[in-house]
Amino acid sequence: MPGQSSRWVATARVLRRAGFGVTGPEVDAALGRDWPSYVDAMLGADPDADPGAKATPMPSFATPRAPGKGATPAARKEYNQGLSEQQRVLSDWWLQRMAVVQNPIHEKLTLLWHNHFATSAQKVRAAARMAAQNQKLRTGSLGDFGALAYTMLTDAAMLRWLDGQSNTAKAPNENLAREFMELFALGHGNGYTEDDVRAGARALTGWVIDPDGRTSLLPKRHDAGPKTLFGRSRNFDAAGFCDAVLAQPKSAGYVAGRLWQQLASDEPPQPQTLDRLVSAYGPGRNLRALTAAILTDDDFTGARAAVVNTPIEWLVGVLRALRVPLDQPANVKLADTTLRALGQRPFYPPSVGGWPHGQVWLSTASAEARLRAASRLAHLADLSGIEGAAPGERMDAVGYAIGVGAWSDRTVDALEPLVRNPPQLVAAAVNTPEYLTS
């Protein structure tokens, strides 16, 4: 196959990393623009003004009343079913929004920060709290990391997830302080001690979740005594703890490296690349500048496709490219069933460490689930653009539709026998190495 130019292929790859899949016309539109200016425009667009976001307003949830101690098994079952149903509605809503927004970078970043500050509805249970956290991530994803980190430290879903609401002066709970340093802000063993974890736990005592889902500090549960954190002694509270952790020398590099590994590569950045990213992040902990630096860095834009797309990235990309609507219950159910089978459902990361990345997503079992889903989605899609092409041109037509500019000889050999069956051709194409990596 003649394929597209190397610049087209490279542009398609970086657009896939900045969103969920990409189509040929979207690549063509970006090709005519200066890339740093294009990135700046993407990041500068108001996510709330996006027509797709306006068409998918976040649902609101009234938290069901918990059954009392003397409740019947039937009442408890009804309560649990109500919580599960609300969470299903929330998960389906986010998938739908990811699929319909015109400028997907904001939803992509919300997903990446959801993976960074990984919080699971499995334990939180209240959809209203998960929804509120989701919006905080969307709002803060291009701001000051210090503000986002503090927002997460005092967020109701996070407090519930890491037992922060049971952390009191009389019984300090170290979970939140430990995970904040180890996973959210510094990295394992990056300059903190067990004494710092204990002092951090004391600084975070006293936060409670109010009945309306907001959080507040109860002075009588807070340890107001002096604490020694990173060698400095004073009466640290949550804000002071957050500032002290982020001021540590390893924090900037850790945050920049984590975002790089979600946006740009399955591998950590080279030392000189990391230096450039940390410089962009700067003393203001500027996430917009950091994100722009990653998306425009030569080590990213000049690299080959090597990142294995996660199930959500893959599925939403297919939905967007094939324009399969998620406003029909059967299609929504198919999407949800597929993500459950593939092991990455929004709002359900497996642990506080988030979802894995890399080759783990390319197992035999996942290949079978992807092919099943792709076959059904291809039959739901409008494939007239591919069906209208001559059989000899259909591989090019499919590639253009799903934003793949060139097929390897091995892939051509696999797709060639399917050109007279467009749905089969499309289902196979979105399961090729060229589409599964970016």
LUMBARO-44667 format. One record per residue (C-alpha): x, y, z. Coordinates in nm, 2 decimals. Each point is the difference from the previous one (the first is absolute). Layout:
# LUMBARO-44667
px=X py=Y pz=Z
...
//
This chain:
# LUMBARO-44667
px=0.00 py=0.00 pz=0.00
px=0.13 py=0.35 pz=-0.08
px=-0.08 py=0.13 pz=0.35
px=0.02 py=0.36 pz=0.13
px=0.31 py=0.21 pz=0.05
px=0.22 py=-0.06 pz=0.30
px=-0.11 py=0.35 pz=0.13
px=-0.37 py=-0.11 pz=-0.03
px=0.08 py=-0.32 pz=0.19
px=0.19 py=0.19 pz=0.27
px=-0.28 py=0.25 pz=0.04
px=-0.26 py=-0.27 pz=0.02
px=0.20 py=-0.16 pz=0.28
px=0.03 py=0.31 pz=0.22
px=-0.37 py=0.08 pz=-0.05
px=-0.09 py=-0.35 pz=0.12
px=0.21 py=0.05 pz=0.31
px=-0.17 py=0.34 pz=0.06
px=-0.35 py=-0.15 pz=-0.03
px=-0.18 py=-0.33 pz=-0.08
px=0.09 py=-0.12 pz=-0.35
px=-0.01 py=0.23 pz=-0.29
px=-0.15 py=0.02 pz=-0.35
px=0.16 py=0.09 pz=-0.33
px=-0.18 py=0.34 pz=-0.03
px=0.12 py=0.09 pz=0.35
px=0.36 py=-0.08 pz=-0.10
px=-0.04 py=0.20 pz=-0.32
px=-0.13 py=0.30 pz=0.21
px=0.30 py=-0.01 pz=0.24
px=0.25 py=-0.04 pz=-0.28
px=-0.07 py=0.34 pz=-0.13
px=0.08 py=0.16 pz=0.33
px=0.31 py=0.08 pz=0.20
px=0.01 py=-0.28 pz=0.25
px=0.09 py=0.20 pz=0.32
px=-0.28 py=0.25 pz=-0.09
px=-0.24 py=-0.29 pz=-0.06
px=0.08 py=-0.14 pz=0.34
px=-0.04 py=0.34 pz=0.17
px=-0.34 py=0.04 pz=-0.17
px=-0.11 py=-0.35 pz=0.12
px=0.11 py=0.06 pz=0.36
px=-0.15 py=0.36 pz=0.00
px=-0.35 py=-0.11 pz=-0.12
px=-0.27 py=0.02 pz=0.27
px=-0.10 py=-0.36 pz=0.07
px=-0.35 py=0.12 pz=0.12
px=-0.06 py=0.17 pz=-0.34
px=0.07 py=-0.31 pz=-0.20
px=-0.33 py=-0.10 pz=-0.19
px=0.05 py=-0.36 pz=0.10
px=0.04 py=0.09 pz=0.37
px=-0.31 py=0.22 pz=-0.02
px=-0.19 py=-0.29 pz=-0.15
px=0.11 py=-0.23 pz=0.29
px=-0.05 py=0.19 pz=0.33
px=0.12 py=-0.18 pz=0.31
px=-0.29 py=-0.18 pz=0.17
px=-0.08 py=0.10 pz=0.35
px=-0.06 py=-0.25 pz=0.28
px=-0.19 py=0.01 pz=0.32
px=0.18 py=-0.24 pz=0.23
px=-0.24 py=-0.28 pz=0.11
px=-0.08 py=-0.01 pz=0.37
px=0.20 py=-0.28 pz=0.17
px=-0.21 py=-0.26 pz=0.17
px=0.01 py=0.01 pz=0.38
px=0.13 py=-0.27 pz=0.23
px=-0.33 py=-0.18 pz=0.01
px=-0.06 py=0.00 pz=-0.38
px=-0.12 py=-0.31 pz=-0.17
px=0.22 py=-0.19 pz=-0.25
px=-0.24 py=0.12 pz=-0.27
px=0.05 py=0.36 pz=0.09
px=0.38 py=-0.04 pz=0.00
px=-0.01 py=-0.17 pz=-0.33
px=-0.21 py=0.28 pz=-0.15
px=0.24 py=0.26 pz=0.14
px=0.30 py=-0.18 pz=-0.15
px=-0.17 py=-0.04 pz=-0.33
px=-0.08 py=0.38 pz=0.00
px=0.37 py=0.08 pz=0.06
px=0.11 py=-0.23 pz=-0.28
px=-0.25 py=0.14 pz=-0.24
px=0.11 py=0.36 pz=0.06
px=0.36 py=-0.10 pz=-0.06
px=-0.09 py=-0.18 pz=-0.32
px=-0.17 py=0.32 pz=-0.12
px=0.31 py=0.21 pz=0.09
px=0.24 py=-0.24 pz=-0.18
px=-0.22 py=-0.01 pz=-0.31
px=-0.03 py=0.38 pz=0.00
px=0.38 py=0.04 pz=0.00
px=0.05 py=-0.25 pz=-0.28
px=-0.26 py=0.18 pz=-0.20
px=0.16 py=0.34 pz=0.06
px=0.35 py=-0.13 pz=-0.10
px=-0.16 py=-0.13 pz=-0.32
px=-0.18 py=0.32 pz=-0.11
px=0.22 py=0.29 pz=0.10
px=0.15 py=0.19 pz=-0.29
px=0.33 py=0.08 pz=0.18
px=0.08 py=-0.32 pz=0.20
px=0.32 py=0.13 pz=0.17
px=-0.19 py=0.11 pz=0.31
px=-0.17 py=-0.34 pz=0.05
px=0.32 py=-0.18 pz=-0.07
px=0.18 py=0.21 pz=0.27
px=-0.29 py=-0.06 pz=0.24
px=0.04 py=-0.37 pz=-0.05
px=0.38 py=0.01 pz=0.05
px=-0.03 py=0.20 pz=0.32
px=-0.28 py=-0.24 pz=0.11
px=0.27 py=-0.27 pz=-0.05
px=0.26 py=0.20 pz=0.20
px=-0.23 py=0.08 pz=0.29
px=-0.16 py=-0.35 pz=-0.04
px=-0.32 py=-0.02 pz=0.20
px=-0.25 py=-0.29 pz=-0.04
px=-0.37 py=0.00 pz=0.03
px=0.03 py=-0.36 pz=0.12
px=0.07 py=0.15 pz=0.35
px=-0.13 py=0.36 pz=-0.03
px=-0.33 py=-0.13 pz=-0.13
px=-0.18 py=0.34 pz=-0.01
px=-0.02 py=0.11 pz=-0.36
px=-0.05 py=0.37 pz=0.10
px=0.35 py=0.00 pz=0.16
px=0.17 py=-0.17 pz=-0.30
px=-0.17 py=0.25 pz=-0.23
px=0.11 py=0.29 pz=0.21
px=0.36 py=-0.13 pz=0.00
px=-0.02 py=-0.05 pz=-0.38
px=-0.09 py=0.36 pz=-0.05
px=0.27 py=0.12 pz=0.23
px=0.26 py=-0.19 pz=-0.21
px=-0.14 py=0.15 pz=-0.32
px=0.01 py=0.35 pz=0.14
px=0.35 py=-0.04 pz=0.15
px=0.17 py=-0.20 pz=-0.26
px=0.17 py=0.31 pz=-0.17
px=0.04 py=0.21 pz=0.32
px=0.25 py=0.01 pz=0.29
px=0.08 py=-0.36 pz=0.11
px=0.02 py=0.13 pz=0.36
px=-0.36 py=0.11 pz=-0.02
px=-0.11 py=-0.33 pz=-0.16
px=0.19 py=-0.21 pz=0.25
px=-0.15 py=0.19 pz=0.30
px=-0.35 py=-0.04 pz=-0.16
px=0.06 py=-0.37 pz=-0.02
px=0.13 py=-0.02 pz=0.36
px=-0.32 py=0.15 pz=0.13
px=-0.24 py=-0.16 pz=-0.25
px=-0.29 py=-0.22 pz=0.13
px=0.06 py=-0.29 pz=-0.23
px=0.38 py=0.00 pz=0.08
px=-0.06 py=0.02 pz=0.37
px=-0.24 py=-0.29 pz=-0.02
px=0.23 py=-0.20 pz=-0.22
px=0.31 py=0.04 pz=0.21
px=-0.17 py=0.01 pz=0.35
px=0.07 py=0.37 pz=0.05
px=-0.33 py=0.06 pz=0.17
px=0.10 py=-0.25 pz=0.28
px=0.34 py=0.18 pz=0.05
px=-0.03 py=0.17 pz=0.34
px=0.24 py=0.14 pz=0.26
px=-0.08 py=-0.30 pz=0.23
px=0.04 py=-0.26 pz=-0.28
px=0.22 py=0.13 pz=-0.29
px=-0.05 py=-0.20 pz=-0.33
px=0.31 py=0.01 pz=-0.22
px=-0.16 py=-0.11 pz=-0.33
px=-0.06 py=0.34 pz=-0.16
px=0.33 py=0.16 pz=0.11
px=0.19 py=-0.31 pz=-0.13
px=-0.17 py=-0.03 pz=-0.34
px=0.02 py=0.38 pz=-0.05
px=0.38 py=-0.01 pz=0.03
px=0.06 py=-0.34 pz=-0.16
px=-0.24 py=0.02 pz=-0.30
px=-0.14 py=0.35 pz=-0.04
px=0.28 py=0.24 pz=0.06
px=0.34 py=-0.14 pz=0.07
px=0.05 py=-0.36 pz=-0.10
px=0.10 py=-0.31 pz=0.20
px=0.31 py=0.07 pz=0.21
px=0.05 py=0.34 pz=-0.15
px=0.11 py=0.19 pz=0.31
px=-0.25 py=-0.07 pz=0.28
px=0.03 py=-0.22 pz=0.31
px=-0.25 py=-0.20 pz=0.21
px=0.02 py=0.29 pz=0.25
px=-0.12 py=0.23 pz=-0.28
px=-0.29 py=-0.23 pz=-0.08
px=-0.10 py=0.00 pz=0.37
px=0.03 py=0.38 pz=0.02
px=-0.19 py=0.04 pz=-0.32
px=-0.28 py=-0.22 pz=0.13
px=-0.03 py=0.23 pz=0.31
px=-0.01 py=0.31 pz=-0.23
px=-0.29 py=-0.15 pz=-0.19
px=-0.21 py=-0.09 pz=0.31
px=-0.35 py=0.13 pz=0.06
px=-0.14 py=0.01 pz=-0.36
px=-0.36 py=-0.13 pz=-0.02
px=-0.26 py=-0.05 pz=-0.27
px=-0.31 py=0.19 pz=0.06
px=-0.35 py=-0.14 pz=-0.09
px=-0.01 py=0.22 pz=-0.31
px=0.33 py=-0.15 pz=-0.13
px=0.21 py=0.30 pz=0.08
px=0.30 py=-0.04 pz=0.23
px=0.10 py=0.21 pz=0.30
px=0.26 py=0.01 pz=0.28
px=-0.13 py=-0.08 pz=0.35
px=0.24 py=0.17 pz=0.24
px=-0.07 py=-0.24 pz=0.28
px=0.12 py=-0.30 pz=-0.22
px=0.30 py=0.18 pz=-0.13
px=0.35 py=-0.03 pz=0.16
px=0.11 py=0.36 pz=0.05
px=0.33 py=-0.08 pz=0.16
px=0.34 py=0.06 pz=-0.16
px=0.12 py=-0.26 pz=-0.26
px=0.34 py=-0.05 pz=-0.16
px=-0.03 py=-0.04 pz=-0.38
px=0.31 py=-0.03 pz=-0.22
px=0.21 py=0.14 pz=0.29
px=-0.22 py=0.30 pz=0.07
px=-0.22 py=0.03 pz=0.31
px=-0.32 py=0.20 pz=0.01
px=-0.38 py=-0.06 pz=0.03
px=-0.05 py=-0.14 pz=-0.35
px=-0.36 py=-0.03 pz=-0.12
px=-0.12 py=-0.15 pz=-0.34
px=0.11 py=0.31 pz=-0.20
px=0.34 py=0.01 pz=0.17
px=0.05 py=-0.37 pz=-0.05
px=-0.09 py=0.03 pz=-0.37
px=0.24 py=0.30 pz=-0.05
px=0.28 py=-0.18 pz=0.19
px=-0.02 py=-0.31 pz=-0.21
px=-0.01 py=0.19 pz=-0.33
px=0.30 py=0.21 pz=0.11
px=0.21 py=-0.31 pz=0.01
px=0.27 py=-0.02 pz=-0.27
px=-0.13 py=-0.32 pz=-0.16
px=-0.36 py=0.11 pz=-0.03
px=0.02 py=0.20 pz=-0.32
px=0.18 py=-0.28 pz=-0.19
px=-0.24 py=-0.26 pz=0.13
px=-0.31 py=0.19 pz=-0.10
px=0.15 py=0.08 pz=-0.35
px=0.11 py=-0.36 pz=-0.05
px=-0.33 py=-0.14 pz=0.10
px=-0.19 py=0.22 pz=-0.25
px=0.26 py=-0.08 pz=-0.27
px=-0.06 py=-0.37 pz=0.05
px=-0.37 py=0.04 pz=-0.04
px=0.00 py=0.24 pz=-0.30
px=0.32 py=-0.07 pz=-0.19
px=0.16 py=-0.34 pz=0.07
px=-0.02 py=-0.32 pz=0.20
px=0.37 py=0.07 pz=0.09
px=0.13 py=0.28 pz=0.23
px=0.14 py=0.31 pz=-0.17
px=0.37 py=0.03 pz=-0.07
px=0.18 py=0.22 pz=0.26
px=0.03 py=0.29 pz=-0.24
px=-0.36 py=-0.03 pz=-0.10
px=-0.10 py=0.00 pz=0.37
px=0.20 py=0.32 pz=0.05
px=-0.19 py=0.17 pz=-0.27
px=-0.33 py=-0.11 pz=0.15
px=0.09 py=0.11 pz=0.35
px=0.11 py=0.34 pz=-0.13
px=-0.35 py=0.04 pz=-0.17
px=-0.18 py=-0.11 pz=0.32
px=0.20 py=0.26 pz=0.19
px=-0.03 py=0.13 pz=0.35
px=-0.37 py=0.08 pz=-0.07
px=-0.06 py=-0.38 pz=-0.06
px=-0.17 py=0.10 pz=-0.33
px=-0.18 py=-0.31 pz=-0.14
px=-0.11 py=0.18 pz=-0.32
px=0.37 py=0.09 pz=-0.08
px=0.11 py=-0.36 pz=0.10
px=-0.27 py=-0.16 pz=-0.23
px=0.09 py=0.23 pz=-0.29
px=0.37 py=-0.08 pz=0.05
px=-0.07 py=-0.37 pz=-0.01
px=-0.21 py=0.02 pz=-0.31
px=0.25 py=0.22 pz=-0.19
px=0.32 py=-0.17 pz=0.12
px=0.22 py=-0.14 pz=-0.29
px=0.04 py=-0.33 pz=0.20
px=-0.38 py=-0.04 pz=-0.02
px=-0.09 py=0.14 pz=-0.34
px=0.30 py=-0.18 pz=-0.17
px=-0.05 py=-0.34 pz=0.16
px=-0.16 py=-0.31 pz=-0.16
px=-0.33 py=-0.13 pz=0.12
px=0.09 py=-0.20 pz=0.31
px=-0.26 py=0.07 pz=0.26
px=-0.26 py=-0.28 pz=0.04
px=-0.34 py=0.17 pz=0.00
px=-0.20 py=-0.08 pz=0.32
px=-0.35 py=-0.16 pz=-0.05
px=-0.18 py=0.34 pz=0.05
px=0.23 py=0.17 pz=-0.25
px=-0.05 py=-0.28 pz=-0.25
px=-0.38 py=-0.03 pz=0.04
px=-0.08 py=0.37 pz=0.00
px=0.23 py=0.04 pz=-0.30
px=-0.20 py=-0.26 pz=-0.19
px=-0.33 py=0.15 pz=0.10
px=0.11 py=0.35 pz=-0.11
px=0.15 py=-0.12 pz=-0.33
px=-0.30 py=-0.22 pz=-0.09
px=-0.25 py=0.26 pz=0.13
px=-0.19 py=-0.26 pz=0.20
px=-0.25 py=0.19 pz=0.21
px=-0.01 py=-0.07 pz=0.38
px=-0.35 py=0.14 pz=0.04
px=-0.15 py=-0.35 pz=-0.05
px=-0.01 py=-0.23 pz=0.30
px=0.12 py=-0.31 pz=-0.20
px=0.31 py=0.19 pz=-0.12
px=0.07 py=0.13 pz=0.35
px=-0.03 py=-0.35 pz=0.14
px=0.24 py=-0.13 pz=-0.26
px=0.25 py=0.26 pz=0.09
px=-0.03 py=-0.06 pz=0.37
px=0.02 py=-0.38 pz=-0.04
px=0.31 py=0.03 pz=-0.22
px=0.18 py=0.22 pz=0.26
px=-0.09 py=-0.24 pz=0.28
px=0.14 py=-0.29 pz=-0.21
px=0.32 py=0.20 pz=-0.08
px=0.05 py=0.11 pz=0.36
px=-0.02 py=0.38 pz=-0.02
px=-0.33 py=0.14 pz=0.10
px=-0.02 py=0.38 pz=0.08
px=-0.01 py=0.06 pz=0.38
px=0.12 py=-0.35 pz=0.08
px=0.38 py=0.01 pz=0.00
px=0.13 py=-0.33 pz=0.16
px=0.20 py=0.17 pz=0.27
px=0.14 py=0.34 pz=0.13
px=0.28 py=-0.06 pz=-0.25
px=-0.24 py=0.03 pz=-0.29
px=-0.02 py=-0.22 pz=-0.31
px=0.30 py=-0.17 pz=-0.14
px=0.15 py=0.11 pz=-0.33
px=0.18 py=-0.17 pz=-0.28
px=-0.01 py=-0.36 pz=-0.13
px=-0.23 py=-0.12 pz=0.27
px=-0.29 py=0.12 pz=-0.22
px=0.09 py=-0.22 pz=-0.29
px=-0.08 py=-0.35 pz=0.14
px=-0.18 py=-0.27 pz=-0.20
px=-0.31 py=0.04 pz=0.20
px=-0.02 py=0.38 pz=-0.06
px=0.07 py=-0.06 pz=-0.37
px=-0.31 py=-0.22 pz=-0.02
px=-0.21 py=0.25 pz=0.19
px=0.11 py=0.29 pz=-0.22
px=-0.07 py=-0.19 pz=-0.32
px=-0.35 py=-0.09 pz=0.12
px=-0.07 py=0.36 pz=0.09
px=0.15 py=0.14 pz=-0.33
px=-0.21 py=-0.24 pz=-0.21
px=-0.32 py=0.12 pz=0.17
px=0.10 py=0.37 pz=-0.02
px=0.09 py=-0.04 pz=-0.37
px=-0.35 py=-0.13 pz=-0.07
px=-0.15 py=0.30 pz=0.18
px=0.22 py=0.26 pz=-0.19
px=-0.06 py=0.18 pz=-0.32
px=0.26 py=-0.15 pz=-0.23
px=-0.12 py=0.16 pz=-0.32
px=0.34 py=0.17 pz=-0.05
px=0.18 py=-0.33 pz=0.01
px=-0.27 py=-0.20 pz=-0.19
px=0.00 py=0.27 pz=-0.27
px=0.37 py=-0.05 pz=-0.07
px=0.13 py=-0.26 pz=-0.25
px=0.11 py=-0.32 pz=0.18
px=0.36 py=0.08 pz=-0.09
px=-0.02 py=0.34 pz=0.18
px=-0.19 py=-0.11 pz=0.31
px=0.31 py=-0.05 pz=0.21
px=0.09 py=0.36 pz=-0.06
px=-0.36 py=0.11 pz=0.07
px=-0.01 py=-0.19 pz=0.33
px=0.34 py=0.14 pz=0.10
px=-0.12 py=0.36 pz=-0.08
px=-0.32 py=-0.06 pz=0.20
px=0.18 py=-0.11 pz=0.31
px=0.31 py=0.22 pz=-0.03
px=0.25 py=-0.26 pz=-0.10
px=0.22 py=0.13 pz=-0.28
px=0.20 py=-0.31 pz=-0.08
px=-0.03 py=-0.37 pz=0.04
px=0.29 py=-0.25 pz=0.05
px=0.04 py=-0.28 pz=-0.26
px=-0.11 py=-0.25 pz=0.26
px=-0.32 py=0.20 pz=0.07
px=-0.07 py=0.04 pz=-0.37
px=0.02 py=-0.38 pz=-0.03
px=-0.24 py=-0.04 pz=0.28
px=-0.25 py=0.26 pz=-0.13
px=0.01 py=-0.08 pz=-0.37
px=-0.23 py=-0.30 pz=0.01
px=-0.27 py=0.22 pz=0.18
px=-0.03 py=0.29 pz=-0.25
px=-0.33 py=-0.14 pz=-0.15
px=-0.15 py=-0.01 pz=0.35
px=0.02 py=0.36 pz=0.14
px=-0.13 py=-0.07 pz=0.35
px=0.25 py=-0.28 pz=0.04
px=0.27 py=0.22 pz=-0.14
px=-0.07 py=0.28 pz=0.24
px=-0.02 py=-0.24 pz=0.30
px=0.34 py=-0.15 pz=-0.09
px=0.15 py=0.35 pz=-0.07
px=-0.07 py=0.13 pz=0.35
px=0.17 py=-0.30 pz=0.14
px=0.33 py=0.04 pz=-0.19
px=0.33 py=0.10 pz=0.16
px=-0.03 py=0.33 pz=-0.18
px=-0.33 py=0.08 pz=0.17
px=0.07 py=-0.16 pz=0.34
px=0.31 py=0.22 pz=0.06
px=0.06 py=0.38 pz=-0.03
//
